[in-house]
Amino acid sequence: MIKLLLLRLLAPILGRATWAAYPLAGLVGWAAWHTRRGTRRRLIRNLLPFCDGDQERARREGLRAYQNVARYWVDLCSLPYRELKGFERRHITIEHPERMAALEAPGPVVAISAHTGNPEFAIQSLTYRGRAFVAVVEELRPRRFSRELLRRRSSAGGKFYEANFGGVRACLDALHRGELVGLMGDRDIQDTGICTELAGRRVKLPRGPWEIARRTNALVLPVLTRRDSRDNFTVRLEEPFRMEVTGDPESDVRKAVERWAEILEAHIRREPAQWAVLEDFWAVHRCG
């Protein structure tokens, strides 16, 4: 309840005064880094493999990642007050813009992303090119807080659902209509993932996005983002592809997950601080 009250109280202020809110978020992230010892240790452990075991670099990148977590909350507070139709022009740089053709061609598209930068901002702004947009996010507690976050995330035009049966059903319906669906591919929150290699370790990555893409024959567009200390983002569009469809669905999904793991690892290695995952990733998602 306290989180919900704070969100409702602070969101109108932070959301309308982003010029002050982003520098403040950087300070809040810095203070939290130095006072929340357990989270600090988890972030360092998470980023260490992407820093080739360099403890000091992992510490520096972890601090920046924690500051980016704080900035994400400013993003969320500001969504209802944003004019996202012009956001792409003012705040987003696209790498490989020729791959935007995947969004302009007819047919279903699954945009696969991760907890880097802010994929919600990126995908929502890109959908103003005429594509309806549905996304699935993690269920949170308490329920009233989770519903409030869904409302704010959906305030800019996209439709957000929780990762449950209803959310999956909404994704399938959207894809059958030829729309765009955004899914996260780095945290196996359903605990049904595919074991694969990431940064030299064996972990489970989610299978759901790939099963949905295979079932609907959707074009897969990997979309990975990074941000600066304010609300400017770089969106990297990887090569779109379609999943193999053979008589062995499990093998098809496994191949797609392995391909995605290579893309994800390369992206995080470029700027580890952009990957803002607060749980103990390697322990929570380890194989076995």
KEDREN-448196 format. One record per residue (C-alpha): residue number from 1; residue in one letter; y, x, z. Coordinates in pm, 1 decimal, decimal comma. Layout:
KEDREN-448196
atom k: NUM | r: A | py: Y | px: X | pz: Z
...
END
This chain:
KEDREN-448196
atom k: 1 | r: M | py: 0,0 | px: 0,0 | pz: 0,0
atom k: 2 | r: I | py: 238,7 | px: 285,7 | pz: 80,9
atom k: 3 | r: K | py: 186,6 | px: 436,4 | pz: -266,3
atom k: 4 | r: L | py: 262,0 | px: 102,3 | pz: -428,6
atom k: 5 | r: L | py: 578,5 | px: 51,0 | pz: -222,7
atom k: 6 | r: L | py: 701,3 | px: 403,0 | pz: -300,1
atom k: 7 | r: L | py: 634,9 | px: 353,0 | pz: -670,6
atom k: 8 | r: R | py: 824,3 | px: 25,2 | pz: -682,3
atom k: 9 | r: L | py: 1110,6 | px: 166,5 | pz: -479,5
atom k: 10 | r: L | py: 1154,0 | px: 497,4 | pz: -658,6
atom k: 11 | r: A | py: 1056,4 | px: 408,8 | pz: -1016,4
atom k: 12 | r: P | py: 1385,9 | px: 234,3 | pz: -1109,8
atom k: 13 | r: I | py: 1583,9 | px: 531,2 | pz: -977,4
atom k: 14 | r: L | py: 1371,2 | px: 811,2 | pz: -1122,4
atom k: 15 | r: G | py: 1308,9 | px: 623,9 | pz: -1445,1
atom k: 16 | r: R | py: 1677,8 | px: 575,8 | pz: -1519,4
atom k: 17 | r: A | py: 1795,9 | px: 919,5 | pz: -1402,4
atom k: 18 | r: T | py: 1547,2 | px: 1150,4 | pz: -1572,7
atom k: 19 | r: W | py: 1816,8 | px: 1418,2 | pz: -1609,4
atom k: 20 | r: A | py: 1789,4 | px: 1468,8 | pz: -1231,2
atom k: 21 | r: A | py: 1432,0 | px: 1350,3 | pz: -1176,8
atom k: 22 | r: Y | py: 1260,2 | px: 1623,2 | pz: -1381,0
atom k: 23 | r: P | py: 1423,5 | px: 1916,8 | pz: -1196,7
atom k: 24 | r: L | py: 1349,0 | px: 1736,0 | pz: -869,0
atom k: 25 | r: A | py: 984,4 | px: 1692,2 | pz: -973,3
atom k: 26 | r: G | py: 958,7 | px: 2065,4 | pz: -1034,8
atom k: 27 | r: L | py: 1078,1 | px: 2129,9 | pz: -680,0
atom k: 28 | r: V | py: 840,5 | px: 1868,8 | pz: -535,7
atom k: 29 | r: G | py: 549,8 | px: 2028,6 | pz: -723,4
atom k: 30 | r: W | py: 650,4 | px: 2372,3 | pz: -593,4
atom k: 31 | r: A | py: 666,6 | px: 2245,2 | pz: -234,4
atom k: 32 | r: A | py: 333,9 | px: 2063,1 | pz: -262,8
atom k: 33 | r: W | py: 172,0 | px: 2376,6 | pz: -403,3
atom k: 34 | r: H | py: 274,4 | px: 2576,4 | pz: -99,0
atom k: 35 | r: T | py: 178,7 | px: 2311,8 | pz: 157,2
atom k: 36 | r: R | py: -137,4 | px: 2150,1 | pz: 17,9
atom k: 37 | r: R | py: -382,6 | px: 2432,1 | pz: 57,5
atom k: 38 | r: G | py: -696,6 | px: 2245,1 | pz: -52,0
atom k: 39 | r: T | py: -545,3 | px: 2121,5 | pz: -377,0
atom k: 40 | r: R | py: -403,7 | px: 2467,5 | pz: -444,2
atom k: 41 | r: R | py: -749,6 | px: 2621,6 | pz: -412,3
atom k: 42 | r: R | py: -904,5 | px: 2360,4 | pz: -641,8
atom k: 43 | r: L | py: -644,4 | px: 2417,5 | pz: -912,0
atom k: 44 | r: I | py: -695,9 | px: 2792,9 | pz: -900,0
atom k: 45 | r: R | py: -1075,1 | px: 2747,6 | pz: -923,7
atom k: 46 | r: N | py: -1034,4 | px: 2505,3 | pz: -1214,0
atom k: 47 | r: L | py: -815,6 | px: 2740,9 | pz: -1415,6
atom k: 48 | r: L | py: -988,1 | px: 3070,6 | pz: -1330,9
atom k: 49 | r: P | py: -1244,2 | px: 3058,0 | pz: -1618,1
atom k: 50 | r: F | py: -965,7 | px: 2992,2 | pz: -1869,5
atom k: 51 | r: C | py: -778,1 | px: 3293,4 | pz: -1730,4
atom k: 52 | r: D | py: -1080,9 | px: 3521,9 | pz: -1777,4
atom k: 53 | r: G | py: -1124,4 | px: 3560,5 | pz: -1401,7
atom k: 54 | r: D | py: -767,7 | px: 3684,5 | pz: -1343,6
atom k: 55 | r: Q | py: -693,0 | px: 3545,7 | pz: -997,2
atom k: 56 | r: E | py: -319,1 | px: 3613,1 | pz: -1006,2
atom k: 57 | r: R | py: -277,0 | px: 3452,2 | pz: -1345,6
atom k: 58 | r: A | py: -479,0 | px: 3149,6 | pz: -1232,5
atom k: 59 | r: R | py: -246,9 | px: 3119,8 | pz: -933,2
atom k: 60 | r: R | py: 65,0 | px: 3128,7 | pz: -1152,1
atom k: 61 | r: E | py: -79,7 | px: 2879,3 | pz: -1397,7
atom k: 62 | r: G | py: -195,3 | px: 2655,7 | pz: -1112,3
atom k: 63 | r: L | py: 156,3 | px: 2634,1 | pz: -970,4
atom k: 64 | r: R | py: 291,9 | px: 2529,2 | pz: -1308,5
atom k: 65 | r: A | py: 10,4 | px: 2276,8 | pz: -1345,7
atom k: 66 | r: Y | py: 98,7 | px: 2120,1 | pz: -1009,3
atom k: 67 | r: Q | py: 462,5 | px: 2095,6 | pz: -1115,7
atom k: 68 | r: N | py: 349,3 | px: 1924,1 | pz: -1435,2
atom k: 69 | r: V | py: 159,1 | px: 1669,2 | pz: -1225,3
atom k: 70 | r: A | py: 485,3 | px: 1582,4 | pz: -1049,7
atom k: 71 | r: R | py: 664,4 | px: 1557,2 | pz: -1384,7
atom k: 72 | r: Y | py: 397,9 | px: 1317,5 | pz: -1509,9
atom k: 73 | r: W | py: 500,5 | px: 1069,4 | pz: -1238,8
atom k: 74 | r: V | py: 856,9 | px: 1083,8 | pz: -1367,8
atom k: 75 | r: D | py: 718,3 | px: 1011,7 | pz: -1715,5
atom k: 76 | r: L | py: 539,3 | px: 708,4 | pz: -1578,6
atom k: 77 | r: C | py: 842,4 | px: 580,7 | pz: -1391,1
atom k: 78 | r: S | py: 1059,9 | px: 615,4 | pz: -1700,0
atom k: 79 | r: L | py: 829,3 | px: 434,8 | pz: -1945,1
atom k: 80 | r: P | py: 975,6 | px: 84,3 | pz: -1898,2
atom k: 81 | r: Y | py: 1324,6 | px: 223,7 | pz: -1967,2
atom k: 82 | r: R | py: 1236,9 | px: 436,8 | pz: -2269,9
atom k: 83 | r: E | py: 1318,1 | px: 370,2 | pz: -2633,0
atom k: 84 | r: L | py: 991,3 | px: 511,5 | pz: -2763,5
atom k: 85 | r: K | py: 1067,2 | px: 418,7 | pz: -3122,2
atom k: 86 | r: G | py: 1298,1 | px: 718,9 | pz: -3141,7
atom k: 87 | r: F | py: 1117,5 | px: 931,4 | pz: -2884,7
atom k: 88 | r: E | py: 912,6 | px: 1119,1 | pz: -3144,3
atom k: 89 | r: R | py: 1223,0 | px: 1227,9 | pz: -3331,7
atom k: 90 | r: R | py: 1405,3 | px: 1356,4 | pz: -3022,5
atom k: 91 | r: H | py: 1130,5 | px: 1485,8 | pz: -2795,0
atom k: 92 | r: I | py: 810,9 | px: 1560,5 | pz: -2988,8
atom k: 93 | r: T | py: 714,9 | px: 1850,8 | pz: -3212,3
atom k: 94 | r: I | py: 398,7 | px: 1797,1 | pz: -3415,2
atom k: 95 | r: E | py: 168,7 | px: 2082,2 | pz: -3509,5
atom k: 96 | r: H | py: -18,4 | px: 2012,5 | pz: -3834,6
atom k: 97 | r: P | py: 186,9 | px: 1703,2 | pz: -3927,1
atom k: 98 | r: E | py: -16,2 | px: 1664,2 | pz: -4246,2
atom k: 99 | r: R | py: -297,5 | px: 1533,1 | pz: -4025,4
atom k: 100 | r: M | py: -82,3 | px: 1231,8 | pz: -3940,4
atom k: 101 | r: A | py: -234,6 | px: 1083,1 | pz: -4256,1
atom k: 102 | r: A | py: -526,9 | px: 981,6 | pz: -4034,2
atom k: 103 | r: L | py: -295,3 | px: 732,0 | pz: -3862,7
atom k: 104 | r: E | py: -154,7 | px: 597,9 | pz: -4186,9
atom k: 105 | r: A | py: -485,2 | px: 534,9 | pz: -4364,7
atom k: 106 | r: P | py: -663,1 | px: 202,3 | pz: -4307,2
atom k: 107 | r: G | py: -963,9 | px: 184,6 | pz: -4079,8
atom k: 108 | r: P | py: -1041,6 | px: 247,0 | pz: -3712,9
atom k: 109 | r: V | py: -929,1 | px: 570,2 | pz: -3545,4
atom k: 110 | r: V | py: -1036,5 | px: 715,6 | pz: -3209,7
atom k: 111 | r: A | py: -780,9 | px: 960,8 | pz: -3071,1
atom k: 112 | r: I | py: -957,9 | px: 1194,0 | pz: -2828,4
atom k: 113 | r: S | py: -739,5 | px: 1375,3 | pz: -2576,3
atom k: 114 | r: A | py: -746,8 | px: 1543,4 | pz: -2234,6
atom k: 115 | r: H | py: -534,2 | px: 1578,3 | pz: -1922,2
atom k: 116 | r: T | py: -296,3 | px: 1825,0 | pz: -2087,5
atom k: 117 | r: G | py: 78,0 | px: 1769,5 | pz: -2125,8
atom k: 118 | r: N | py: 106,7 | px: 1392,2 | pz: -2139,2
atom k: 119 | r: P | py: -118,8 | px: 1235,0 | pz: -2404,6
atom k: 120 | r: E | py: 2,4 | px: 885,8 | pz: -2310,9
atom k: 121 | r: F | py: 357,5 | px: 963,1 | pz: -2420,5
atom k: 122 | r: A | py: 240,3 | px: 1140,5 | pz: -2733,2
atom k: 123 | r: I | py: 1,1 | px: 874,1 | pz: -2858,4
atom k: 124 | r: Q | py: 230,9 | px: 584,5 | pz: -2767,1
atom k: 125 | r: S | py: 521,5 | px: 736,1 | pz: -2959,0
atom k: 126 | r: L | py: 305,3 | px: 810,6 | pz: -3262,5
atom k: 127 | r: T | py: 183,5 | px: 451,5 | pz: -3278,6
atom k: 128 | r: Y | py: 528,6 | px: 338,2 | pz: -3386,0
atom k: 129 | r: R | py: 409,8 | px: 432,1 | pz: -3732,1
atom k: 130 | r: G | py: 252,0 | px: 87,6 | pz: -3747,2
atom k: 131 | r: R | py: -78,6 | px: 119,5 | pz: -3559,3
atom k: 132 | r: A | py: -175,5 | px: -106,8 | pz: -3271,4
atom k: 133 | r: F | py: -293,8 | px: 99,6 | pz: -2977,5
atom k: 134 | r: V | py: -551,1 | px: 48,4 | pz: -2699,8
atom k: 135 | r: A | py: -643,0 | px: 305,4 | pz: -2434,0
atom k: 136 | r: V | py: -879,8 | px: 331,6 | pz: -2138,1
atom k: 137 | r: V | py: -785,4 | px: 496,9 | pz: -1807,9
atom k: 138 | r: E | py: -962,6 | px: 558,9 | pz: -1477,9
atom k: 139 | r: E | py: -990,4 | px: 281,1 | pz: -1220,4
atom k: 140 | r: L | py: -790,4 | px: 365,1 | pz: -907,1
atom k: 141 | r: R | py: -766,8 | px: 241,2 | pz: -550,4
atom k: 142 | r: P | py: -612,2 | px: 36,6 | pz: -404,0
atom k: 143 | r: R | py: -646,1 | px: -230,5 | pz: -670,7
atom k: 144 | r: R | py: -283,1 | px: -346,4 | pz: -654,4
atom k: 145 | r: F | py: -165,3 | px: 9,4 | pz: -714,0
atom k: 146 | r: S | py: -401,1 | px: 42,8 | pz: -1011,0
atom k: 147 | r: R | py: -274,8 | px: -283,4 | pz: -1162,6
atom k: 148 | r: E | py: 84,4 | px: -168,4 | pz: -1122,4
atom k: 149 | r: L | py: 6,7 | px: 155,0 | pz: -1308,0
atom k: 150 | r: L | py: -160,1 | px: -41,7 | pz: -1588,5
atom k: 151 | r: R | py: 148,6 | px: -259,8 | pz: -1616,3
atom k: 152 | r: R | py: 379,0 | px: 40,0 | pz: -1641,0
atom k: 153 | r: R | py: 157,3 | px: 222,1 | pz: -1888,7
atom k: 154 | r: S | py: 147,1 | px: -87,6 | pz: -2108,9
atom k: 155 | r: S | py: 522,3 | px: -148,5 | pz: -2090,5
atom k: 156 | r: A | py: 600,3 | px: 57,0 | pz: -2400,9
atom k: 157 | r: G | py: 376,2 | px: -133,1 | pz: -2642,1
atom k: 158 | r: G | py: 26,8 | px: 10,3 | pz: -2604,0
atom k: 159 | r: K | py: -243,4 | px: -180,2 | pz: -2417,8
atom k: 160 | r: F | py: -415,2 | px: 1,8 | pz: -2132,9
atom k: 161 | r: Y | py: -744,1 | px: -102,3 | pz: -1972,4
atom k: 162 | r: E | py: -954,6 | px: 39,5 | pz: -1692,4
atom k: 163 | r: A | py: -1275,2 | px: 228,2 | pz: -1771,9
atom k: 164 | r: N | py: -1519,1 | px: -54,5 | pz: -1709,3
atom k: 165 | r: F | py: -1710,2 | px: -305,5 | pz: -1920,9
atom k: 166 | r: G | py: -1394,0 | px: -497,3 | pz: -2004,8
atom k: 167 | r: G | py: -1216,0 | px: -180,2 | pz: -2115,5
atom k: 168 | r: V | py: -1503,6 | px: -75,3 | pz: -2340,1
atom k: 169 | r: R | py: -1515,6 | px: -425,3 | pz: -2489,5
atom k: 170 | r: A | py: -1140,4 | px: -409,8 | pz: -2563,0
atom k: 171 | r: C | py: -1186,9 | px: -73,1 | pz: -2737,4
atom k: 172 | r: L | py: -1470,6 | px: -198,4 | pz: -2955,1
atom k: 173 | r: D | py: -1276,6 | px: -512,6 | pz: -3050,3
atom k: 174 | r: A | py: -970,0 | px: -304,5 | pz: -3140,0
atom k: 175 | r: L | py: -1172,5 | px: -67,8 | pz: -3356,3
atom k: 176 | r: H | py: -1344,2 | px: -355,2 | pz: -3534,9
atom k: 177 | r: R | py: -992,2 | px: -475,6 | pz: -3621,6
atom k: 178 | r: G | py: -913,2 | px: -131,7 | pz: -3765,0
atom k: 179 | r: E | py: -680,5 | px: -27,2 | pz: -3483,0
atom k: 180 | r: L | py: -626,8 | px: 295,5 | pz: -3286,0
atom k: 181 | r: V | py: -803,7 | px: 365,2 | pz: -2956,9
atom k: 182 | r: G | py: -710,5 | px: 649,8 | pz: -2722,3
atom k: 183 | r: L | py: -983,1 | px: 798,8 | pz: -2500,6
atom k: 184 | r: M | py: -999,6 | px: 1097,6 | pz: -2267,3
atom k: 185 | r: G | py: -1273,3 | px: 1351,7 | pz: -2324,2
atom k: 186 | r: D | py: -1249,8 | px: 1601,4 | pz: -2038,9
atom k: 187 | r: R | py: -1358,7 | px: 1417,1 | pz: -1719,8
atom k: 188 | r: D | py: -1694,0 | px: 1242,8 | pz: -1693,2
atom k: 189 | r: I | py: -1578,3 | px: 967,4 | pz: -1457,9
atom k: 190 | r: Q | py: -1881,9 | px: 747,6 | pz: -1538,7
atom k: 191 | r: D | py: -2125,2 | px: 1028,9 | pz: -1446,5
atom k: 192 | r: T | py: -2327,4 | px: 975,5 | pz: -1765,3
atom k: 193 | r: G | py: -2202,4 | px: 1278,4 | pz: -1955,1
atom k: 194 | r: I | py: -2354,3 | px: 1529,5 | pz: -2192,6
atom k: 195 | r: C | py: -2420,6 | px: 1877,4 | pz: -2057,7
atom k: 196 | r: T | py: -2242,7 | px: 2138,0 | pz: -2267,6
atom k: 197 | r: E | py: -2071,6 | px: 2475,9 | pz: -2237,3
atom k: 198 | r: L | py: -1701,5 | px: 2501,0 | pz: -2153,1
atom k: 199 | r: A | py: -1533,2 | px: 2831,9 | pz: -2072,0
atom k: 200 | r: G | py: -1871,1 | px: 2993,2 | pz: -2017,0
atom k: 201 | r: R | py: -1996,1 | px: 2728,9 | pz: -1771,4
atom k: 202 | r: R | py: -2231,9 | px: 2435,7 | pz: -1810,5
atom k: 203 | r: V | py: -2059,4 | px: 2106,0 | pz: -1733,1
atom k: 204 | r: K | py: -2087,8 | px: 1739,9 | pz: -1823,8
atom k: 205 | r: L | py: -1828,5 | px: 1598,0 | pz: -2061,9
atom k: 206 | r: P | py: -1807,8 | px: 1221,6 | pz: -2122,9
atom k: 207 | r: R | py: -2031,9 | px: 1063,5 | pz: -2382,4
atom k: 208 | r: G | py: -1849,4 | px: 728,7 | pz: -2398,5
atom k: 209 | r: P | py: -1579,8 | px: 821,4 | pz: -2653,9
atom k: 210 | r: W | py: -1840,2 | px: 956,6 | pz: -2892,9
atom k: 211 | r: E | py: -2077,1 | px: 663,0 | pz: -2858,5
atom k: 212 | r: I | py: -1785,6 | px: 429,1 | pz: -2933,8
atom k: 213 | r: A | py: -1676,2 | px: 636,2 | pz: -3234,0
atom k: 214 | r: R | py: -2030,8 | px: 650,6 | pz: -3370,2
atom k: 215 | r: R | py: -2092,5 | px: 279,5 | pz: -3319,5
atom k: 216 | r: T | py: -1775,8 | px: 180,7 | pz: -3510,0
atom k: 217 | r: N | py: -1779,7 | px: 464,8 | pz: -3767,8
atom k: 218 | r: A | py: -1424,5 | px: 545,2 | pz: -3658,1
atom k: 219 | r: L | py: -1235,4 | px: 852,2 | pz: -3771,9
atom k: 220 | r: V | py: -1199,9 | px: 1091,8 | pz: -3476,3
atom k: 221 | r: L | py: -858,6 | px: 1255,9 | pz: -3432,6
atom k: 222 | r: P | py: -838,0 | px: 1516,7 | pz: -3150,9
atom k: 223 | r: V | py: -485,1 | px: 1499,2 | pz: -3005,6
atom k: 224 | r: L | py: -386,8 | px: 1762,3 | pz: -2748,1
atom k: 225 | r: T | py: -42,1 | px: 1801,9 | pz: -2596,8
atom k: 226 | r: R | py: 167,3 | px: 2044,3 | pz: -2398,2
atom k: 227 | r: R | py: 502,6 | px: 1989,9 | pz: -2232,7
atom k: 228 | r: D | py: 806,2 | px: 2180,9 | pz: -2112,0
atom k: 229 | r: S | py: 978,1 | px: 2138,8 | pz: -1775,6
atom k: 230 | r: R | py: 1141,0 | px: 1814,3 | pz: -1887,2
atom k: 231 | r: D | py: 1024,7 | px: 1548,6 | pz: -2133,9
atom k: 232 | r: N | py: 976,9 | px: 1751,5 | pz: -2451,0
atom k: 233 | r: F | py: 624,1 | px: 1771,1 | pz: -2588,6
atom k: 234 | r: T | py: 428,4 | px: 1954,6 | pz: -2855,1
atom k: 235 | r: V | py: 144,8 | px: 1752,5 | pz: -3004,6
atom k: 236 | r: R | py: -134,9 | px: 1947,6 | pz: -3168,9
atom k: 237 | r: L | py: -339,0 | px: 1743,6 | pz: -3415,0
atom k: 238 | r: E | py: -678,0 | px: 1897,1 | pz: -3481,2
atom k: 239 | r: E | py: -878,2 | px: 1834,3 | pz: -3796,9
atom k: 240 | r: P | py: -995,6 | px: 1470,6 | pz: -3810,3
atom k: 241 | r: F | py: -1367,6 | px: 1416,6 | pz: -3858,6
atom k: 242 | r: R | py: -1637,9 | px: 1152,9 | pz: -3856,3
atom k: 243 | r: M | py: -1946,1 | px: 1180,8 | pz: -3642,8
atom k: 244 | r: E | py: -2285,5 | px: 1235,9 | pz: -3793,7
atom k: 245 | r: V | py: -2494,9 | px: 920,7 | pz: -3797,6
atom k: 246 | r: T | py: -2866,6 | px: 1001,1 | pz: -3813,1
atom k: 247 | r: G | py: -3180,1 | px: 849,4 | pz: -3669,1
atom k: 248 | r: D | py: -3120,1 | px: 1044,5 | pz: -3345,8
atom k: 249 | r: P | py: -2812,0 | px: 898,6 | pz: -3168,6
atom k: 250 | r: E | py: -2842,5 | px: 1138,5 | pz: -2873,6
atom k: 251 | r: S | py: -2832,0 | px: 1439,9 | pz: -3104,3
atom k: 252 | r: D | py: -2532,0 | px: 1297,1 | pz: -3290,4
atom k: 253 | r: V | py: -2338,6 | px: 1251,8 | pz: -2965,9
atom k: 254 | r: R | py: -2437,3 | px: 1596,4 | pz: -2838,3
atom k: 255 | r: K | py: -2311,6 | px: 1766,7 | pz: -3154,4
atom k: 256 | r: A | py: -1978,1 | px: 1583,8 | pz: -3128,8
atom k: 257 | r: V | py: -1938,3 | px: 1679,7 | pz: -2761,8
atom k: 258 | r: E | py: -2009,8 | px: 2044,7 | pz: -2839,7
atom k: 259 | r: R | py: -1752,7 | px: 2042,0 | pz: -3120,2
atom k: 260 | r: W | py: -1497,6 | px: 1883,1 | pz: -2888,3
atom k: 261 | r: A | py: -1569,9 | px: 2137,1 | pz: -2611,0
atom k: 262 | r: E | py: -1476,6 | px: 2420,5 | pz: -2847,2
atom k: 263 | r: I | py: -1149,2 | px: 2248,5 | pz: -2938,8
atom k: 264 | r: L | py: -1066,3 | px: 2172,2 | pz: -2575,5
atom k: 265 | r: E | py: -1142,2 | px: 2523,9 | pz: -2452,6
atom k: 266 | r: A | py: -924,6 | px: 2684,5 | pz: -2718,4
atom k: 267 | r: H | py: -635,7 | px: 2453,6 | pz: -2629,7
atom k: 268 | r: I | py: -653,7 | px: 2515,0 | pz: -2253,8
atom k: 269 | r: R | py: -688,9 | px: 2890,6 | pz: -2298,3
atom k: 270 | r: R | py: -359,0 | px: 2898,1 | pz: -2488,5
atom k: 271 | r: E | py: -171,0 | px: 2753,0 | pz: -2188,4
atom k: 272 | r: P | py: -391,9 | px: 2688,0 | pz: -1884,0
atom k: 273 | r: A | py: -103,0 | px: 2535,4 | pz: -1685,5
atom k: 274 | r: Q | py: -100,6 | px: 2237,7 | pz: -1919,8
atom k: 275 | r: W | py: -441,7 | px: 2121,8 | pz: -1792,5
atom k: 276 | r: A | py: -355,2 | px: 1922,0 | pz: -1481,4
atom k: 277 | r: V | py: -684,7 | px: 1821,8 | pz: -1317,4
atom k: 278 | r: L | py: -667,7 | px: 1805,2 | pz: -937,0
atom k: 279 | r: E | py: -1034,3 | px: 1748,4 | pz: -851,8
atom k: 280 | r: D | py: -1277,2 | px: 2040,7 | pz: -816,2
atom k: 281 | r: F | py: -1374,0 | px: 2013,4 | pz: -1182,2
atom k: 282 | r: W | py: -1657,9 | px: 2265,3 | pz: -1200,3
atom k: 283 | r: A | py: -1825,1 | px: 2120,7 | pz: -889,4
atom k: 284 | r: V | py: -1776,9 | px: 1752,0 | pz: -972,1
atom k: 285 | r: H | py: -1892,6 | px: 1782,9 | pz: -1333,8
atom k: 286 | r: R | py: -2153,1 | px: 2057,3 | pz: -1307,4
atom k: 287 | r: C | py: -2480,9 | px: 1998,1 | pz: -1485,7
atom k: 288 | r: G | py: -2758,7 | px: 1891,7 | pz: -1254,6
END
